[in-house]
């Protein structure tokens, strides 16, 4: 449905995007992940027609017209954009008119979208009186008012409490069930892990890795990860290397990549004679994959 092919963008001598390519299908959540400065915001700005790429092309349903694309894309930016003094329904009607919808269609879509995001009973509420989670849902309703085929969600749960995050996650899943394509950017890797069918990881404007979570596991060739707390890390690392275990530091945590699933007793036997304070087994997670993909080769 959306095809991004080798787009490049520079600001002066600084190249922000380097032949970036990816695609999103209907009913799919595609996670675009990367550190700050990776090029995510620039990519979104190009998709929305706010800036032009230097080269490359973007198509929606095979069409490369920017006018057509704008009518097919809805955006919920990281910062909520709505009029705080207007009611929820007034906001949706206003933005619907900006998209060229008739008054009759605006009225119908406003009610439908508010119901869709769980704000049907808050149609007459002033936007500024809503909770943070409700304001995010209102922002998403605005992005949906013109019935786009692709919705861009930029950090949709930043600053929300856990319950509000769950509500947004459920809304995203409901949108997918209706064949809406979603481009999701987030720094919360557990969010991407739960919601995204495919993930693209970018750094310095280049796509470093892409695929489903299962496909991305090749970057961490382990069945499990053991987090080990020991007062003698050097000895533990030397033993791990002898056993053929790769090791990484995740912050202050020392982790060993286990080539097979092992019981705690087996792991302790591997480090027999070395002081071990604690061991925790965990599956390979997106955060492990992300760190491996984006880390510097010399680190």
Backbone torsions as a table, in degrees:
resi	resn	phi	psi	omega
1	UNK	NA	-57.9	171.8
2	UNK	-102.2	130.8	177.2
3	UNK	-126.6	119.0	175.4
4	UNK	-108.4	120.6	-173.4
5	UNK	-124.3	110.2	169.5
6	UNK	49.2	50.2	178.1
7	UNK	-82.5	141.3	179.0
8	UNK	-127.8	147.1	176.8
9	UNK	-152.1	132.2	177.1
10	UNK	-128.5	148.2	170.6
11	UNK	-116.2	102.1	-172.8
12	UNK	65.6	-125.3	-180.0
13	UNK	-89.6	-4.6	-177.8
14	UNK	-91.8	116.4	177.9
15	UNK	-88.2	119.5	-175.2
16	UNK	-95.4	-39.2	177.2
17	UNK	-122.4	136.6	-176.2
18	UNK	-127.2	95.7	177.1
19	UNK	51.0	47.4	-178.0
20	UNK	-76.8	126.8	180.0
21	UNK	-135.4	136.2	171.5
22	UNK	-165.5	168.7	179.8
23	UNK	-139.6	156.2	177.3
24	UNK	-134.2	135.3	-180.0
25	UNK	-101.3	160.9	176.4
26	UNK	-59.3	139.0	178.6
27	UNK	74.4	14.7	-177.0
28	UNK	-114.8	140.9	168.7
29	UNK	-99.6	117.6	179.1
30	UNK	-108.9	120.2	-180.0
31	UNK	-92.6	122.9	175.5
32	UNK	-104.0	105.8	-173.2
33	UNK	-113.3	151.9	177.2
34	UNK	170.8	159.6	178.8
35	UNK	-68.6	168.2	175.5
36	UNK	-57.4	135.8	-178.8
37	UNK	86.2	5.7	-177.6
38	UNK	-74.3	-22.6	-178.9
39	UNK	117.3	8.5	-177.5
40	UNK	-65.1	-47.3	-178.4
41	UNK	-64.5	-40.0	177.6
42	UNK	-63.2	-40.9	178.0
43	UNK	-60.5	-46.3	179.5
44	UNK	-62.9	-41.6	-179.9
45	UNK	-62.1	-37.3	178.1
46	UNK	-69.8	-42.9	178.9
47	UNK	-60.3	-37.1	-178.1
48	UNK	-82.4	-4.5	179.6
49	UNK	80.2	14.6	179.9
50	UNK	-77.4	-32.4	174.8
51	UNK	-136.9	162.0	178.6
52	UNK	-100.8	145.7	172.0
53	UNK	-77.4	158.5	177.3
54	UNK	-74.4	-36.3	174.5
55	UNK	-160.3	174.3	-172.8
56	UNK	95.9	173.3	178.9
57	UNK	-146.3	156.5	-179.2
58	UNK	-128.5	132.5	178.9
59	UNK	-129.0	149.7	173.4
60	UNK	-123.6	119.6	-177.8
61	UNK	54.1	37.1	177.4
62	UNK	81.9	-3.0	-179.4
63	UNK	-103.6	138.4	-178.7
64	UNK	-108.8	14.8	179.1
65	UNK	-75.7	125.1	-180.0
66	UNK	-65.7	-30.2	179.0
67	UNK	-65.1	-44.8	178.3
68	UNK	-64.0	-41.9	-177.8
69	UNK	-61.8	-42.0	-178.2
70	UNK	-61.4	-34.3	-179.2
71	UNK	-76.1	-15.7	-176.9
72	UNK	-102.6	-4.1	-176.2
73	UNK	-115.4	134.4	171.6
74	UNK	-116.9	144.0	-175.4
75	UNK	-129.0	130.1	169.7
76	UNK	-113.9	96.0	-175.4
77	UNK	-69.3	169.2	-178.2
78	UNK	-61.1	-40.6	176.1
79	UNK	-92.3	127.7	179.9
80	UNK	-59.2	132.3	177.7
81	UNK	-120.4	101.0	173.2
82	UNK	-159.8	169.7	-179.6
83	UNK	-89.4	114.1	-173.1
84	UNK	-64.1	-28.1	-176.1
85	UNK	-86.2	-7.0	178.6
86	UNK	-93.5	159.2	174.4
87	UNK	-74.8	168.9	178.4
88	UNK	-58.9	-46.7	-178.3
89	UNK	-66.6	-38.3	178.5
90	UNK	-63.8	-38.8	177.3
91	UNK	-61.3	-46.1	-178.5
92	UNK	-66.0	-39.2	178.0
93	UNK	-63.9	-41.2	-179.8
94	UNK	-61.3	-50.7	-177.9
95	UNK	-69.5	-31.7	175.4
96	UNK	-61.4	-40.3	177.6
97	UNK	-65.3	-36.5	177.4
98	UNK	-61.5	-32.3	178.2
99	UNK	-81.9	1.0	176.5
100	UNK	88.8	12.8	178.7
101	UNK	-75.8	147.3	177.0
102	UNK	-69.9	163.7	180.0
103	UNK	-59.6	-40.2	-179.0
104	UNK	-64.7	-45.2	179.3
105	UNK	-66.7	-39.8	177.9
106	UNK	-57.4	-45.1	-179.5
107	UNK	-61.2	-44.7	-179.0
108	UNK	-67.5	-45.6	-177.6
109	UNK	-68.9	-34.2	178.7
110	UNK	-60.6	-47.2	-179.7
111	UNK	-66.3	-43.1	-178.9
112	UNK	-62.6	-45.7	-176.4
113	UNK	-69.9	-35.6	176.4
114	UNK	-65.1	-40.0	175.4
115	UNK	-63.8	-40.5	-177.2
116	UNK	-60.9	-37.3	-177.7
117	UNK	-97.1	9.8	176.3
118	UNK	78.3	26.0	179.3
119	UNK	-118.4	21.8	-178.1
120	UNK	-57.8	-33.9	-178.9
121	UNK	-86.4	0.7	180.0
122	UNK	-115.1	21.2	-177.3
123	UNK	-56.7	-36.2	-176.6
124	UNK	-94.9	4.1	-179.7
125	UNK	-79.8	138.9	175.2
126	UNK	-67.1	133.6	-173.6
127	UNK	-56.7	-36.4	-176.3
128	UNK	-69.6	-15.2	-179.2
129	UNK	-89.7	-4.9	-178.1
130	UNK	-77.9	154.6	173.7
131	UNK	-68.9	168.8	-179.8
132	UNK	-59.4	-42.0	179.2
133	UNK	-65.3	-40.3	178.1
134	UNK	-66.4	-37.0	178.4
135	UNK	-65.4	-36.9	176.2
136	UNK	-65.4	-39.2	178.2
137	UNK	-67.1	-35.7	175.6
138	UNK	-64.1	-41.7	178.0
139	UNK	-60.6	-39.1	178.0
140	UNK	-69.8	-37.1	177.2
141	UNK	-61.5	-39.5	177.6
142	UNK	-62.9	-39.6	178.8
143	UNK	-65.6	-22.3	-175.9
144	UNK	-99.2	-6.9	-168.0
145	UNK	-61.4	-30.5	-178.1
146	UNK	-97.2	16.0	176.7
147	UNK	56.7	57.0	-179.8
148	UNK	-72.3	157.3	175.7
149	UNK	-88.9	-22.4	178.0
150	UNK	-127.7	130.1	176.7
151	UNK	-116.7	128.3	177.3
152	UNK	-100.3	120.8	179.7
153	UNK	-114.2	109.4	-176.7
154	UNK	-98.6	106.8	-179.9
155	UNK	50.7	58.4	-170.6
156	UNK	-67.2	-19.9	-175.8
157	UNK	-116.2	11.7	179.3
158	UNK	-59.8	129.0	176.7
159	UNK	82.5	1.1	-178.6
160	UNK	-93.9	152.7	175.1
161	UNK	-76.0	171.7	-172.5
162	UNK	-61.2	-41.9	-179.4
163	UNK	-63.1	-41.7	178.6
164	UNK	-66.4	-36.3	176.4
165	UNK	-60.0	-46.1	179.8
166	UNK	-59.6	-38.5	179.5
167	UNK	-64.0	-42.3	178.4
168	UNK	-66.2	-40.4	178.3
169	UNK	-59.6	-43.7	-179.3
170	UNK	-65.5	-37.1	177.3
171	UNK	-63.5	-42.4	178.9
172	UNK	-61.9	-43.0	178.5
173	UNK	-63.0	-39.1	178.5
174	UNK	-64.4	-39.0	178.4
175	UNK	-62.8	-41.4	179.4
176	UNK	-63.4	-37.5	-179.3
177	UNK	-65.6	-16.7	177.8
178	UNK	-100.6	17.5	176.0
179	UNK	70.8	17.9	173.0
180	UNK	-77.9	134.0	174.6
181	UNK	-86.8	142.0	-176.3
182	UNK	-131.3	129.6	170.5
183	UNK	-103.7	116.8	-174.4
184	UNK	-114.5	126.5	169.2
185	UNK	-111.4	137.5	-179.2
186	UNK	-161.2	148.7	171.6
187	UNK	-96.7	-3.0	179.8
188	UNK	-92.8	99.2	-171.5
189	UNK	-68.0	-27.7	175.5
190	UNK	-65.6	-31.8	177.8
191	UNK	-66.0	-47.5	178.3
192	UNK	-63.4	-38.9	-179.0
193	UNK	-62.2	-37.7	-177.0
194	UNK	-81.5	-32.0	-168.6
195	UNK	-102.2	-30.8	-166.8
196	UNK	-90.0	132.7	172.0
197	UNK	-76.6	-35.5	175.7
198	UNK	-138.1	155.0	-175.8
199	UNK	-135.2	136.9	171.4
200	UNK	-116.3	129.7	179.8
201	UNK	-109.7	121.2	-178.6
202	UNK	-118.3	153.4	175.4
203	UNK	-151.7	132.7	-178.8
204	UNK	51.9	38.2	173.1
205	UNK	81.2	2.1	-179.2
206	UNK	-114.3	143.9	175.4
207	UNK	-80.9	114.4	-177.4
208	UNK	-90.4	-32.4	-177.5
209	UNK	-156.3	150.1	-179.8
210	UNK	-154.7	145.2	175.5
211	UNK	149.6	-177.4	173.3
212	UNK	-70.7	167.3	178.7
213	UNK	-58.9	-39.7	179.5
214	UNK	-64.3	-40.8	178.6
215	UNK	-67.5	-33.7	-178.5
216	UNK	-75.5	-14.4	-178.9
217	UNK	-63.6	-16.3	179.4
218	UNK	-62.3	-21.3	179.7
219	UNK	-76.1	-14.9	173.9
220	UNK	-128.3	83.8	-175.2
221	UNK	-73.8	75.0	178.9
222	UNK	-145.1	151.6	174.9
223	UNK	-83.3	-33.9	179.5
224	UNK	-148.8	166.9	174.9
225	UNK	-123.3	133.2	177.4
226	UNK	-107.4	120.9	175.4
227	UNK	-93.1	117.9	-172.2
228	UNK	-116.5	131.8	173.6
229	UNK	-108.4	118.4	-176.7
230	UNK	-145.9	143.4	176.2
231	UNK	-77.0	-9.5	-179.0
232	UNK	-123.9	71.0	-176.5
233	UNK	-61.0	-40.3	-177.5
234	UNK	-59.2	-41.4	179.4
235	UNK	-67.2	-41.0	-179.8
236	UNK	-65.1	-40.9	179.7
237	UNK	-66.4	-42.4	178.8
238	UNK	-60.8	-40.3	178.1
239	UNK	-66.7	-41.8	-179.9
240	UNK	-61.5	-43.3	179.3
241	UNK	-62.1	-41.0	178.7
242	UNK	-62.6	-35.1	179.9
243	UNK	-81.8	-8.4	-179.3
244	UNK	87.7	16.5	177.6
245	UNK	-88.9	129.0	170.0
246	UNK	-73.7	152.8	178.7
247	UNK	-134.0	153.3	176.9
248	UNK	-143.7	155.7	168.9
249	UNK	-104.8	119.4	173.4
250	UNK	-104.8	93.4	-170.9
251	UNK	67.0	-123.4	178.9
252	UNK	-92.1	-3.9	-176.7
253	UNK	-86.6	134.5	174.8
254	UNK	-94.3	124.0	-176.0
255	UNK	-123.1	140.8	175.3
256	UNK	-117.0	135.2	177.2
257	UNK	-85.8	118.2	-178.6
258	UNK	-93.7	126.7	-178.3
259	UNK	-70.5	-14.7	176.9
260	UNK	-147.8	160.8	177.2
261	UNK	-68.2	128.4	-176.1
262	UNK	-130.0	144.4	173.6
263	UNK	-73.9	157.6	-179.1
264	UNK	-56.9	-37.1	179.7
265	UNK	-61.6	-41.2	178.7
266	UNK	-64.0	-40.7	-179.7
267	UNK	-65.4	-43.1	178.1
268	UNK	-61.2	-38.4	178.4
269	UNK	-63.6	-33.5	177.9
270	UNK	-63.2	-29.6	-177.4
271	UNK	-110.6	31.1	179.7
272	UNK	-57.4	132.3	179.5
273	UNK	92.2	-7.4	179.3
274	UNK	-110.2	133.2	-178.6
275	UNK	-66.3	121.5	178.9
276	UNK	-122.9	120.9	178.7
277	UNK	-82.2	-39.1	-179.7
278	UNK	-161.5	154.8	174.9
279	UNK	-136.3	135.8	175.8
280	UNK	-129.8	126.0	176.8
281	UNK	-91.5	142.4	175.5
282	UNK	-150.8	154.2	177.1
283	UNK	-71.4	164.6	173.6
284	UNK	-69.5	122.3	-176.5
285	UNK	-111.2	166.9	179.9
286	UNK	-59.3	-34.5	-179.4
287	UNK	-62.8	-36.4	177.3
288	UNK	-66.4	-42.1	179.0
289	UNK	-65.1	-44.8	-178.6
290	UNK	-59.7	-46.1	179.6
291	UNK	-62.0	-40.6	-177.6
292	UNK	-67.8	-40.2	-178.4
293	UNK	-69.1	-40.2	-171.5
294	UNK	-94.7	-9.5	-176.9
295	UNK	-68.8	153.5	178.9
296	UNK	-69.8	141.9	-177.7
297	UNK	-57.9	-31.3	-176.0
298	UNK	-84.1	-8.3	-177.4
299	UNK	-81.0	NA	NA
